[in-house]
């Protein structure tokens, strides 16, 4: 069914949003309204640091996984749609054409 691809897609989208926030923090620092919080105080931005590179690369890679999972989910959902089709060589069609 579609349960696994849909759950995977939802999880990947949540991870992508979290990594997007982490990318922002790694690149620009915490927003001004977070400046007074204790967890944001020790954070310093180091340009082109390993952490910044890992976060940004993970964000891009997860975006690719979201695209792949959405295409897979779409392809699997197409299999669930039943389109009536008639085989051209079927005997029922031949009988109908003969009458």
ABEGO torsion letter per residue (X at the ends): XAAAAAAAAAAAAAAAAAAAAAAAAAAAEBBAAAAABAAAAABBBBBGBAAAAAAAAAAAAAAAAAAAAAAAAAAAAAAABBBBBBBAABAAAAAAAAX
